[in-house]
Amino acid sequence: MNRTAWVLSAAAIAAVVSVSITLLLGHRHSGNSEAELHTWMHENLNLSAEQDGILHPLEQVFEKRRLKLHEEIEQAGNQLGAALRKGDLQSQEAQDALSHLDRLQADLRRATLEHFFVMKDHLDPAQSEKLLEWVAESISPHEHRN
């Protein structure tokens, strides 16, 4: 394999891994929808009717934002793929596409974490601890607990 093909393969693999990690953070435990997160929370946090009334609208707003960011990430991934097919990772087009994809992935990670902390504010201490543990496991699934 020549150097250019190797660089393109490595860049493509890195992009796929990066997108996969972003998507994993977005739905490691909860699946891929607001309904599945809602189910997880009810099964694991014993939400009161009052808490559910507060959290459900927050989940719906976040789900719309998450889906929009996923669409933008997919489009950015397609743009990066098109730029990489031209054979030059160092081209301005490829670098711009990669930077754009990185920004969108960071936006999704940040939005996801912000959403969890907004929800945490409406939970009791025990529920908050479970949610934070869930978030920590989502981010670092291989970390061993003591």
Secondary structure, DSSP 4 states (H G I P E B T S, - for coil): --HHHHHHHHHHHHHHHHHHHHHHHHHTTTTTSHHHHHHHHHHHH---HHHHHHHHHHHHHHHHHHHHHHHHHHHHHHHHHHHHHTT-TTSHHHHHHHHHHHHHHHHHHHHHHHHHHHHHTTS-HHHHHHHHHHHHHHH-TTPPP-
